Amino acid sequence: MLLIPCPFCAMDRPEAEFRHAGEAHLTRPPDPAAADDAAWADFLYHRANPRGVIAERWRHVHGCGRFINVLRDTVSDRILASYRPGEKRP
């Protein structure tokens, strides 16, 4: 089981308290009404899926209820850092 440090609760919590919410730091199309189908498909479905460190969004559903960003190594499944949304990636 992963222990995920919640930056809002200031403690490591088991992953069962969290829900994965996909890749972090995605930006919506600048003008959603003018975006074509290809731009929306890119935003909604295309992900990097790298081997190594990736930034992910998680929600602490059985805790503070907030979204957090987590750096996780996809090879070892190790949590490297967590930080609040809006903060720079460590």
Biopython code that builds the backbone (N, CA, C, O; Angstrom):
import numpy as np
from Bio.PDB.StructureBuilder import StructureBuilder

atoms = [
    (1, "MET", "N", (0.845, -1.178, 0.000)),
    (1, "MET", "CA", (0.000, 0.000, 0.000)),
    (1, "MET", "C", (0.890, 1.242, 0.000)),
    (1, "MET", "O", (1.910, 1.296, 0.687)),
    (2, "LEU", "N", (0.486, 2.221, -0.776)),
    (2, "LEU", "CA", (1.200, 3.495, -0.818)),
    (2, "LEU", "C", (0.804, 4.363, 0.367)),
    (2, "LEU", "O", (-0.349, 4.351, 0.800)),
    (3, "LEU", "N", (1.759, 5.112, 0.884)),
    (3, "LEU", "CA", (1.481, 6.153, 1.863)),
    (3, "LEU", "C", (1.655, 7.478, 1.144)),
    (3, "LEU", "O", (2.743, 7.790, 0.660)),
    (4, "ILE", "N", (0.593, 8.252, 1.076)),
    (4, "ILE", "CA", (0.600, 9.509, 0.337)),
    (4, "ILE", "C", (0.598, 10.657, 1.342)),
    (4, "ILE", "O", (-0.301, 10.751, 2.178)),
    (5, "PRO", "N", (1.614, 11.539, 1.261)),
    (5, "PRO", "CA", (1.624, 12.689, 2.171)),
    (5, "PRO", "C", (0.645, 13.762, 1.688)),
    (5, "PRO", "O", (0.774, 14.274, 0.575)),
    (6, "CYS", "N", (-0.320, 14.093, 2.522)),
    (6, "CYS", "CA", (-1.293, 15.133, 2.170)),
    (6, "CYS", "C", (-0.745, 16.482, 2.648)),
    (6, "CYS", "O", (-0.543, 16.664, 3.849)),
    (7, "PRO", "N", (-0.499, 17.437, 1.731)),
    (7, "PRO", "CA", (0.033, 18.729, 2.149)),
    (7, "PRO", "C", (-0.958, 19.569, 2.955)),
    (7, "PRO", "O", (-0.552, 20.518, 3.627)),
    (8, "PHE", "N", (-2.228, 19.242, 2.899)),
    (8, "PHE", "CA", (-3.227, 19.981, 3.674)),
    (8, "PHE", "C", (-3.370, 19.398, 5.084)),
    (8, "PHE", "O", (-3.484, 20.147, 6.054)),
    (9, "CYS", "N", (-3.364, 18.073, 5.200)),
    (9, "CYS", "CA", (-3.494, 17.417, 6.504)),
    (9, "CYS", "C", (-2.145, 17.291, 7.207)),
    (9, "CYS", "O", (-2.100, 17.009, 8.405)),
    (10, "ALA", "N", (-1.056, 17.493, 6.488)),
    (10, "ALA", "CA", (0.315, 17.436, 7.023)),
    (10, "ALA", "C", (0.645, 16.080, 7.637)),
    (10, "ALA", "O", (1.268, 16.001, 8.696)),
    (11, "MET", "N", (0.217, 15.004, 6.953)),
    (11, "MET", "CA", (0.573, 13.670, 7.435)),
    (11, "MET", "C", (0.472, 12.671, 6.291)),
    (11, "MET", "O", (-0.249, 12.890, 5.318)),
    (12, "ASP", "N", (1.211, 11.567, 6.424)),
    (12, "ASP", "CA", (1.131, 10.483, 5.454)),
    (12, "ASP", "C", (-0.125, 9.669, 5.734)),
    (12, "ASP", "O", (-0.400, 9.289, 6.873)),
    (13, "ARG", "N", (-0.883, 9.411, 4.668)),
    (13, "ARG", "CA", (-2.126, 8.661, 4.806)),
    (13, "ARG", "C", (-2.117, 7.514, 3.804)),
    (13, "ARG", "O", (-1.479, 7.626, 2.757)),
    (14, "PRO", "N", (-2.817, 6.399, 4.100)),
    (14, "PRO", "CA", (-2.860, 5.271, 3.177)),
    (14, "PRO", "C", (-3.611, 5.624, 1.894)),
    (14, "PRO", "O", (-4.542, 6.429, 1.902)),
    (15, "GLU", "N", (-3.188, 5.009, 0.804)),
    (15, "GLU", "CA", (-3.791, 5.328, -0.494)),
    (15, "GLU", "C", (-5.285, 5.016, -0.556)),
    (15, "GLU", "O", (-5.986, 5.565, -1.406)),
    (16, "ALA", "N", (-5.788, 4.150, 0.321)),
    (16, "ALA", "CA", (-7.224, 3.832, 0.335)),
    (16, "ALA", "C", (-8.072, 5.062, 0.658)),
    (16, "ALA", "O", (-9.267, 5.081, 0.363)),
    (17, "GLU", "N", (-7.468, 6.088, 1.259)),
    (17, "GLU", "CA", (-8.198, 7.320, 1.567)),
    (17, "GLU", "C", (-8.283, 8.255, 0.364)),
    (17, "GLU", "O", (-8.988, 9.263, 0.422)),
    (18, "PHE", "N", (-7.580, 7.942, -0.721)),
    (18, "PHE", "CA", (-7.480, 8.821, -1.882)),
    (18, "PHE", "C", (-8.125, 8.192, -3.109)),
    (18, "PHE", "O", (-8.324, 6.979, -3.171)),
    (19, "ARG", "N", (-8.445, 9.027, -4.070)),
    (19, "ARG", "CA", (-8.907, 8.576, -5.389)),
    (19, "ARG", "C", (-8.036, 9.240, -6.441)),
    (19, "ARG", "O", (-7.789, 10.446, -6.397)),
    (20, "HIS", "N", (-7.580, 8.440, -7.380)),
    (20, "HIS", "CA", (-6.735, 8.939, -8.464)),
    (20, "HIS", "C", (-7.584, 9.789, -9.398)),
    (20, "HIS", "O", (-8.711, 9.420, -9.727)),
    (21, "ALA", "N", (-7.044, 10.927, -9.824)),
    (21, "ALA", "CA", (-7.809, 11.841, -10.680)),
    (21, "ALA", "C", (-7.071, 12.180, -11.965)),
    (21, "ALA", "O", (-7.380, 13.186, -12.605)),
    (22, "GLY", "N", (-6.104, 11.363, -12.354)),
    (22, "GLY", "CA", (-5.438, 11.549, -13.638)),
    (22, "GLY", "C", (-4.181, 12.389, -13.576)),
    (22, "GLY", "O", (-3.671, 12.715, -12.505)),
    (23, "GLU", "N", (-3.702, 12.725, -14.748)),
    (23, "GLU", "CA", (-2.466, 13.494, -14.891)),
    (23, "GLU", "C", (-2.664, 14.935, -14.413)),
    (23, "GLU", "O", (-3.720, 15.529, -14.631)),
    (24, "ALA", "N", (-1.652, 15.480, -13.768)),
    (24, "ALA", "CA", (-1.717, 16.858, -13.269)),
    (24, "ALA", "C", (-1.186, 17.831, -14.314)),
    (24, "ALA", "O", (-0.545, 17.431, -15.286)),
    (25, "HIS", "N", (-1.460, 19.093, -14.103)),
    (25, "HIS", "CA", (-0.938, 20.202, -14.912)),
    (25, "HIS", "C", (-1.427, 20.193, -16.360)),
    (25, "HIS", "O", (-0.696, 20.602, -17.262)),
    (26, "LEU", "N", (-2.636, 19.736, -16.585)),
    (26, "LEU", "CA", (-3.226, 19.803, -17.925)),
    (26, "LEU", "C", (-3.928, 21.148, -18.074)),
    (26, "LEU", "O", (-4.551, 21.633, -17.129)),
    (27, "THR", "N", (-3.830, 21.744, -19.242)),
    (27, "THR", "CA", (-4.497, 23.028, -19.472)),
    (27, "THR", "C", (-5.610, 22.860, -20.499)),
    (27, "THR", "O", (-5.440, 22.218, -21.536)),
    (28, "ARG", "N", (-6.744, 23.452, -20.181)),
    (28, "ARG", "CA", (-7.880, 23.416, -21.097)),
    (28, "ARG", "C", (-7.573, 24.249, -22.331)),
    (28, "ARG", "O", (-6.706, 25.122, -22.284)),
    (29, "PRO", "N", (-8.267, 23.996, -23.431)),
    (29, "PRO", "CA", (-8.108, 24.871, -24.592)),
    (29, "PRO", "C", (-8.417, 26.313, -24.204)),
    (29, "PRO", "O", (-9.356, 26.549, -23.443)),
    (30, "PRO", "N", (-7.647, 27.292, -24.711)),
    (30, "PRO", "CA", (-7.814, 28.684, -24.290)),
    (30, "PRO", "C", (-9.219, 29.241, -24.526)),
    (30, "PRO", "O", (-9.738, 29.986, -23.694)),
    (31, "ASP", "N", (-9.825, 28.889, -25.637)),
    (31, "ASP", "CA", (-11.191, 29.332, -25.930)),
    (31, "ASP", "C", (-12.037, 28.080, -26.169)),
    (31, "ASP", "O", (-12.117, 27.602, -27.300)),
    (32, "PRO", "N", (-12.672, 27.541, -25.117)),
    (32, "PRO", "CA", (-13.395, 26.275, -25.255)),
    (32, "PRO", "C", (-14.462, 26.281, -26.347)),
    (32, "PRO", "O", (-14.662, 25.262, -27.008)),
    (33, "ALA", "N", (-15.146, 27.394, -26.551)),
    (33, "ALA", "CA", (-16.212, 27.443, -27.555)),
    (33, "ALA", "C", (-15.652, 27.358, -28.970)),
    (33, "ALA", "O", (-16.330, 26.873, -29.877)),
    (34, "ALA", "N", (-14.427, 27.823, -29.166)),
    (34, "ALA", "CA", (-13.831, 27.816, -30.496)),
    (34, "ALA", "C", (-12.966, 26.587, -30.763)),
    (34, "ALA", "O", (-12.490, 26.396, -31.882)),
    (35, "ALA", "N", (-12.760, 25.758, -29.748)),
    (35, "ALA", "CA", (-11.902, 24.577, -29.917)),
    (35, "ALA", "C", (-12.587, 23.539, -30.801)),
    (35, "ALA", "O", (-13.786, 23.290, -30.669)),
    (36, "ASP", "N", (-11.824, 22.946, -31.693)),
    (36, "ASP", "CA", (-12.378, 21.912, -32.570)),
    (36, "ASP", "C", (-12.317, 20.555, -31.869)),
    (36, "ASP", "O", (-11.801, 20.443, -30.757)),
    (37, "ASP", "N", (-12.846, 19.531, -32.529)),
    (37, "ASP", "CA", (-12.900, 18.196, -31.936)),
    (37, "ASP", "C", (-11.508, 17.649, -31.630)),
    (37, "ASP", "O", (-11.326, 16.968, -30.621)),
    (38, "ALA", "N", (-10.533, 17.931, -32.472)),
    (38, "ALA", "CA", (-9.168, 17.435, -32.256)),
    (38, "ALA", "C", (-8.562, 18.038, -30.992)),
    (38, "ALA", "O", (-7.872, 17.340, -30.249)),
    (39, "ALA", "N", (-8.807, 19.316, -30.740)),
    (39, "ALA", "CA", (-8.291, 19.961, -29.533)),
    (39, "ALA", "C", (-8.934, 19.373, -28.282)),
    (39, "ALA", "O", (-8.252, 19.150, -27.281)),
    (40, "TRP", "N", (-10.243, 19.118, -28.331)),
    (40, "TRP", "CA", (-10.913, 18.520, -27.176)),
    (40, "TRP", "C", (-10.464, 17.084, -26.963)),
    (40, "TRP", "O", (-10.260, 16.667, -25.822)),
    (41, "ALA", "N", (-10.307, 16.325, -28.028)),
    (41, "ALA", "CA", (-9.829, 14.942, -27.902)),
    (41, "ALA", "C", (-8.440, 14.920, -27.285)),
    (41, "ALA", "O", (-8.143, 14.071, -26.445)),
    (42, "ASP", "N", (-7.596, 15.845, -27.698)),
    (42, "ASP", "CA", (-6.246, 15.925, -27.144)),
    (42, "ASP", "C", (-6.302, 16.231, -25.650)),
    (42, "ASP", "O", (-5.589, 15.608, -24.864)),
    (43, "PHE", "N", (-7.141, 17.184, -25.254)),
    (43, "PHE", "CA", (-7.261, 17.565, -23.842)),
    (43, "PHE", "C", (-7.864, 16.439, -22.994)),
    (43, "PHE", "O", (-7.397, 16.179, -21.885)),
    (44, "LEU", "N", (-8.893, 15.775, -23.512)),
    (44, "LEU", "CA", (-9.613, 14.788, -22.712)),
    (44, "LEU", "C", (-8.971, 13.410, -22.670)),
    (44, "LEU", "O", (-9.061, 12.725, -21.651)),
    (45, "TYR", "N", (-8.322, 12.987, -23.758)),
    (45, "TYR", "CA", (-7.923, 11.586, -23.846)),
    (45, "TYR", "C", (-6.428, 11.322, -23.993)),
    (45, "TYR", "O", (-5.959, 10.262, -23.578)),
    (46, "HIS", "N", (-5.684, 12.227, -24.557)),
    (46, "HIS", "CA", (-4.268, 11.945, -24.821)),
    (46, "HIS", "C", (-3.418, 12.286, -23.608)),
    (46, "HIS", "O", (-3.396, 13.432, -23.158)),
    (47, "ARG", "N", (-2.720, 11.289, -23.084)),
    (47, "ARG", "CA", (-1.879, 11.465, -21.908)),
    (47, "ARG", "C", (-0.458, 11.001, -22.229)),
    (47, "ARG", "O", (-0.241, 10.197, -23.135)),
    (48, "ALA", "N", (0.491, 11.519, -21.474)),
    (48, "ALA", "CA", (1.900, 11.220, -21.724)),
    (48, "ALA", "C", (2.240, 9.771, -21.388)),
    (48, "ALA", "O", (2.928, 9.112, -22.167)),
    (49, "ASN", "N", (1.773, 9.256, -20.242)),
    (49, "ASN", "CA", (2.026, 7.900, -19.785)),
    (49, "ASN", "C", (3.510, 7.518, -19.862)),
    (49, "ASN", "O", (3.853, 6.509, -20.478)),
    (50, "PRO", "N", (4.395, 8.316, -19.241)),
    (50, "PRO", "CA", (5.819, 8.025, -19.336)),
    (50, "PRO", "C", (6.250, 6.918, -18.376)),
    (50, "PRO", "O", (5.558, 6.594, -17.411)),
    (51, "ARG", "N", (7.389, 6.364, -18.669)),
    (51, "ARG", "CA", (8.034, 5.426, -17.757)),
    (51, "ARG", "C", (8.950, 6.275, -16.890)),
    (51, "ARG", "O", (9.907, 6.867, -17.389)),
    (52, "GLY", "N", (8.666, 6.337, -15.609)),
    (52, "GLY", "CA", (9.457, 7.171, -14.707)),
    (52, "GLY", "C", (8.559, 8.081, -13.891)),
    (52, "GLY", "O", (7.438, 7.712, -13.540)),
    (53, "VAL", "N", (9.054, 9.263, -13.595)),
    (53, "VAL", "CA", (8.344, 10.188, -12.709)),
    (53, "VAL", "C", (7.235, 10.919, -13.472)),
    (53, "VAL", "O", (7.451, 11.425, -14.574)),
    (54, "ILE", "N", (6.047, 10.962, -12.865)),
    (54, "ILE", "CA", (4.898, 11.642, -13.455)),
    (54, "ILE", "C", (4.175, 12.427, -12.356)),
    (54, "ILE", "O", (4.148, 12.010, -11.198)),
    (55, "ALA", "N", (3.597, 13.552, -12.730)),
    (55, "ALA", "CA", (2.780, 14.349, -11.808)),
    (55, "ALA", "C", (1.324, 13.935, -11.980)),
    (55, "ALA", "O", (0.792, 13.948, -13.091)),
    (56, "GLU", "N", (0.683, 13.569, -10.872)),
    (56, "GLU", "CA", (-0.705, 13.108, -10.894)),
    (56, "GLU", "C", (-1.546, 13.930, -9.922)),
    (56, "GLU", "O", (-1.031, 14.524, -8.974)),
    (57, "ARG", "N", (-2.853, 13.949, -10.181)),
    (57, "ARG", "CA", (-3.802, 14.570, -9.249)),
    (57, "ARG", "C", (-4.456, 13.443, -8.458)),
    (57, "ARG", "O", (-4.813, 12.402, -9.011)),
    (58, "TRP", "N", (-4.602, 13.665, -7.181)),
    (58, "TRP", "CA", (-5.308, 12.746, -6.307)),
    (58, "TRP", "C", (-6.274, 13.565, -5.458)),
    (58, "TRP", "O", (-6.035, 14.746, -5.208)),
    (59, "ARG", "N", (-7.360, 12.943, -5.015)),
    (59, "ARG", "CA", (-8.303, 13.613, -4.120)),
    (59, "ARG", "C", (-8.359, 12.848, -2.810)),
    (59, "ARG", "O", (-8.554, 11.632, -2.800)),
    (60, "HIS", "N", (-8.190, 13.552, -1.719)),
    (60, "HIS", "CA", (-8.205, 12.950, -0.385)),
    (60, "HIS", "C", (-9.660, 12.840, 0.078)),
    (60, "HIS", "O", (-10.113, 13.622, 0.914)),
    (61, "VAL", "N", (-10.380, 11.874, -0.465)),
    (61, "VAL", "CA", (-11.823, 11.774, -0.240)),
    (61, "VAL", "C", (-12.188, 11.411, 1.191)),
    (61, "VAL", "O", (-13.225, 11.853, 1.685)),
    (62, "HIS", "N", (-11.365, 10.618, 1.870)),
    (62, "HIS", "CA", (-11.675, 10.215, 3.248)),
    (62, "HIS", "C", (-10.835, 11.006, 4.246)),
    (62, "HIS", "O", (-10.501, 10.516, 5.324)),
    (63, "GLY", "N", (-10.505, 12.221, 3.872)),
    (63, "GLY", "CA", (-9.738, 13.112, 4.733)),
    (63, "GLY", "C", (-10.261, 14.522, 4.557)),
    (63, "GLY", "O", (-11.423, 14.807, 4.848)),
    (64, "CYS", "N", (-9.394, 15.404, 4.076)),
    (64, "CYS", "CA", (-9.776, 16.812, 3.919)),
    (64, "CYS", "C", (-10.665, 17.061, 2.704)),
    (64, "CYS", "O", (-11.294, 18.114, 2.608)),
    (65, "GLY", "N", (-10.726, 16.092, 1.763)),
    (65, "GLY", "CA", (-11.588, 16.232, 0.591)),
    (65, "GLY", "C", (-10.988, 17.060, -0.521)),
    (65, "GLY", "O", (-11.653, 17.298, -1.528)),
    (66, "ARG", "N", (-9.755, 17.506, -0.374)),
    (66, "ARG", "CA", (-9.127, 18.384, -1.366)),
    (66, "ARG", "C", (-8.314, 17.597, -2.391)),
    (66, "ARG", "O", (-7.901, 16.463, -2.152)),
    (67, "PHE", "N", (-8.100, 18.238, -3.541)),
    (67, "PHE", "CA", (-7.214, 17.688, -4.554)),
    (67, "PHE", "C", (-5.782, 18.049, -4.215)),
    (67, "PHE", "O", (-5.511, 19.138, -3.707)),
    (68, "ILE", "N", (-4.865, 17.133, -4.497)),
    (68, "ILE", "CA", (-3.437, 17.388, -4.331)),
    (68, "ILE", "C", (-2.711, 16.893, -5.566)),
    (68, "ILE", "O", (-3.251, 16.090, -6.327)),
    (69, "ASN", "N", (-1.496, 17.364, -5.770)),
    (69, "ASN", "CA", (-0.635, 16.866, -6.828)),
    (69, "ASN", "C", (0.430, 15.985, -6.194)),
    (69, "ASN", "O", (0.974, 16.312, -5.139)),
    (70, "VAL", "N", (0.723, 14.867, -6.844)),
    (70, "VAL", "CA", (1.680, 13.899, -6.324)),
    (70, "VAL", "C", (2.663, 13.547, -7.421)),
    (70, "VAL", "O", (2.265, 13.299, -8.559)),
    (71, "LEU", "N", (3.952, 13.525, -7.087)),
    (71, "LEU", "CA", (4.978, 13.016, -7.996)),
    (71, "LEU", "C", (5.198, 11.553, -7.662)),
    (71, "LEU", "O", (5.576, 11.211, -6.542)),
    (72, "ARG", "N", (4.958, 10.687, -8.647)),
    (72, "ARG", "CA", (5.083, 9.242, -8.431)),
    (72, "ARG", "C", (5.944, 8.640, -9.528)),
    (72, "ARG", "O", (5.815, 8.990, -10.701)),
    (73, "ASP", "N", (6.825, 7.729, -9.132)),
    (73, "ASP", "CA", (7.654, 7.004, -10.088)),
    (73, "ASP", "C", (6.857, 5.785, -10.548)),
    (73, "ASP", "O", (6.526, 4.923, -9.735)),
    (74, "THR", "N", (6.546, 5.704, -11.844)),
    (74, "THR", "CA", (5.717, 4.610, -12.348)),
    (74, "THR", "C", (6.471, 3.283, -12.403)),
    (74, "THR", "O", (5.846, 2.228, -12.505)),
    (75, "VAL", "N", (7.788, 3.317, -12.337)),
    (75, "VAL", "CA", (8.575, 2.084, -12.356)),
    (75, "VAL", "C", (8.561, 1.418, -10.982)),
    (75, "VAL", "O", (8.278, 0.226, -10.867)),
    (76, "SER", "N", (8.868, 2.190, -9.943)),
    (76, "SER", "CA", (8.948, 1.626, -8.591)),
    (76, "SER", "C", (7.656, 1.831, -7.791)),
    (76, "SER", "O", (7.503, 1.252, -6.716)),
    (77, "ASP", "N", (6.729, 2.643, -8.301)),
    (77, "ASP", "CA", (5.479, 3.002, -7.624)),
    (77, "ASP", "C", (5.746, 3.754, -6.318)),
    (77, "ASP", "O", (4.943, 3.703, -5.387)),
    (78, "ARG", "N", (6.872, 4.442, -6.262)),
    (78, "ARG", "CA", (7.256, 5.206, -5.074)),
    (78, "ARG", "C", (6.743, 6.636, -5.170)),
    (78, "ARG", "O", (6.826, 7.252, -6.232)),
    (79, "ILE", "N", (6.216, 7.170, -4.079)),
    (79, "ILE", "CA", (5.785, 8.561, -4.000)),
    (79, "ILE", "C", (7.012, 9.407, -3.667)),
    (79, "ILE", "O", (7.672, 9.174, -2.654)),
    (80, "LEU", "N", (7.319, 10.386, -4.516)),
    (80, "LEU", "CA", (8.491, 11.222, -4.317)),
    (80, "LEU", "C", (8.163, 12.522, -3.598)),
    (80, "LEU", "O", (8.965, 13.005, -2.799)),
    (81, "ALA", "N", (7.006, 13.089, -3.868)),
    (81, "ALA", "CA", (6.618, 14.366, -3.247)),
    (81, "ALA", "C", (5.130, 14.598, -3.479)),
    (81, "ALA", "O", (4.521, 13.997, -4.364)),
    (82, "SER", "N", (4.566, 15.472, -2.675)),
    (82, "SER", "CA", (3.197, 15.937, -2.907)),
    (82, "SER", "C", (3.183, 17.437, -2.658)),
    (82, "SER", "O", (3.975, 17.960, -1.873)),
    (83, "TYR", "N", (2.269, 18.119, -3.341)),
    (83, "TYR", "CA", (2.188, 19.571, -3.230)),
    (83, "TYR", "C", (0.780, 20.022, -3.590)),
    (83, "TYR", "O", (0.016, 19.295, -4.226)),
    (84, "ARG", "N", (0.461, 21.232, -3.170)),
    (84, "ARG", "CA", (-0.877, 21.778, -3.400)),
    (84, "ARG", "C", (-1.065, 22.208, -4.853)),
    (84, "ARG", "O", (-0.102, 22.626, -5.496)),
    (85, "PRO", "N", (-2.275, 22.114, -5.379)),
    (85, "PRO", "CA", (-2.543, 22.637, -6.721)),
    (85, "PRO", "C", (-2.213, 24.131, -6.785)),
    (85, "PRO", "O", (-2.498, 24.875, -5.846)),
    (86, "GLY", "N", (-1.624, 24.555, -7.874)),
    (86, "GLY", "CA", (-1.231, 25.941, -8.040)),
    (86, "GLY", "C", (0.220, 26.178, -7.678)),
    (86, "GLY", "O", (0.806, 27.178, -8.093)),
    (87, "GLU", "N", (0.812, 25.270, -6.904)),
    (87, "GLU", "CA", (2.234, 25.383, -6.581)),
    (87, "GLU", "C", (3.057, 24.786, -7.712)),
    (87, "GLU", "O", (2.565, 23.959, -8.479)),
    (88, "LYS", "N", (4.325, 25.215, -7.811)),
    (88, "LYS", "CA", (5.208, 24.660, -8.825)),
    (88, "LYS", "C", (5.587, 23.238, -8.469)),
    (88, "LYS", "O", (5.659, 22.863, -7.299)),
    (89, "ARG", "N", (5.826, 22.457, -9.508)),
    (89, "ARG", "CA", (6.257, 21.078, -9.326)),
    (89, "ARG", "C", (7.657, 21.065, -8.706)),
    (89, "ARG", "O", (8.563, 21.720, -9.221)),
    (90, "PRO", "N", (7.845, 20.318, -7.593)),
    (90, "PRO", "CA", (9.183, 20.282, -6.966)),
    (90, "PRO", "C", (10.223, 19.603, -7.847)),
    (90, "PRO", "O", (11.387, 19.496, -7.459)),
]
sb = StructureBuilder()
sb.init_structure("model")
sb.init_model(0)
sb.init_chain("A")
sb.init_seg("    ")
for serial, (resi, resn, name, xyz) in enumerate(atoms, 1):
    if name == "N":
        sb.init_residue(resn, " ", resi, " ")
    sb.init_atom(name, np.array(xyz, "f"), 0.0, 1.0, " ", f" {name:<3s}", serial, name[0])
structure = sb.get_structure()
